[in-house]
Amino acid sequence: MVIIYRTNDSIEADAICSNLSAHGIACDCSRNDSFHAVSGVNHVMFEISVPEDMEQRARDIIREQSGGYESTKMGSSRRSKARIVAIISLVVIVVGLAASIISAVM
């Protein structure tokens, strides 16, 4: 199985799987949760997988049925941006704590 699509919307994931099944393509939808301690937010990602020999046909069906769906590359880009924001937030917290400690010591 190969992942062909990622989304954080369960309704979108169900619609895509239903559409692929209607076209005779077996698909699997898995849910991945990740908790970010800095932001306190739980991120949910649904990954849609199909057999390798059906990958191109499945991508074509998704593209034809709805131009609004994002590709796995777009989902990856969004996750990268979220990671950068989380890292920056962590740096800001650490700098703030360091400044508090330094001012308390002096």
matplotlib code that plots the C-alpha trace (Angstrom):
import matplotlib.pyplot as plt

x = [0.0, 1.2, -0.1, -1.7, -3.4, -3.3, -5.9, -6.8, -10.6, -12.3, -15.2, -12.9, -11.0, -14.3, -15.5, -12.3, -12.3, -15.9, -15.2, -12.2, -14.3, -17.0, -14.4, -13.3, -10.1, -9.5, -8.3, -7.3, -7.7, -5.6, -5.6, -2.5, -2.5, 0.4, 0.3, 2.5, 3.5, 4.5, 1.2, -0.9, -2.7, -3.5, -3.1, -5.0, -3.9, -5.8, -3.7, -5.3, -3.5, -4.1, -2.3, 0.8, -0.5, -3.6, -1.7, -1.8, -5.5, -6.5, -4.6, -6.3, -9.8, -9.2, -7.9, -10.9, -13.6, -12.5, -9.7, -10.0, -8.3, -4.7, -1.9, 0.4, 3.0, 0.8, 0.0, 3.7, 4.4, 1.7, 3.2, 6.7, 5.3, 3.6, 6.9, 8.7, 6.0, 6.3, 10.1, 9.9, 7.4, 9.7, 12.7, 10.6, 9.6, 13.2, 14.5, 11.7, 12.6, 16.3, 15.5, 13.4, 16.2, 18.8, 16.7, 15.9, 19.6, 20.7]
y = [0.0, 3.5, 6.8, 8.9, 11.6, 13.3, 15.5, 16.7, 16.5, 13.2, 14.0, 14.7, 11.5, 9.5, 11.1, 10.3, 6.7, 6.3, 7.8, 5.4, 2.4, 3.4, 3.2, -0.3, 0.8, -0.7, 1.9, 2.2, 5.3, 5.5, 8.2, 9.6, 11.8, 13.9, 16.1, 19.2, 19.9, 23.5, 24.6, 22.1, 21.2, 17.7, 17.4, 14.7, 13.5, 11.0, 9.1, 7.4, 4.4, 2.3, -0.7, 0.4, -0.8, 1.4, 4.6, 6.5, 5.6, 6.7, 10.0, 10.6, 9.9, 12.3, 15.0, 14.6, 14.5, 17.5, 20.0, 21.2, 18.3, 18.8, 16.4, 14.7, 17.2, 20.1, 18.3, 17.8, 21.5, 22.4, 20.0, 21.6, 25.0, 23.8, 22.3, 25.6, 27.5, 25.0, 25.3, 29.1, 29.0, 26.7, 29.1, 32.1, 30.2, 29.1, 32.7, 34.0, 31.5, 32.3, 36.0, 35.4, 33.3, 35.9, 38.8, 36.8, 36.1, 39.7]
z = [0.0, -0.8, 0.8, -1.9, 0.2, 3.6, 5.2, 8.7, 7.8, 8.5, 6.3, 3.3, 4.0, 4.1, 0.9, -0.9, 0.3, -0.8, -4.2, -4.7, -3.6, -6.0, -8.8, -7.7, -5.9, -2.4, 0.0, 3.6, 5.8, 8.9, 11.6, 13.1, 16.2, 17.3, 20.5, 20.5, 24.1, 23.4, 21.8, 23.7, 20.5, 19.3, 15.5, 13.6, 10.2, 8.0, 5.5, 2.5, 1.1, -2.0, -3.6, -5.4, -8.8, -8.4, -7.3, -10.5, -11.3, -7.7, -8.0, -11.4, -9.9, -7.0, -9.3, -11.7, -9.0, -7.1, -7.9, -4.3, -2.7, -1.7, -2.6, -0.1, -0.9, 0.2, 3.4, 4.0, 3.4, 6.0, 8.6, 8.0, 8.6, 11.8, 13.0, 12.4, 14.4, 17.2, 17.3, 17.3, 20.1, 22.1, 21.5, 22.7, 25.9, 26.6, 26.1, 28.4, 31.1, 30.8, 31.1, 34.2, 35.8, 35.0, 36.4, 39.5, 40.2, 39.7]

ax = plt.figure().add_subplot(projection="3d")
ax.plot(x, y, z, "-o")
ax.set_aspect("equal")
plt.show()
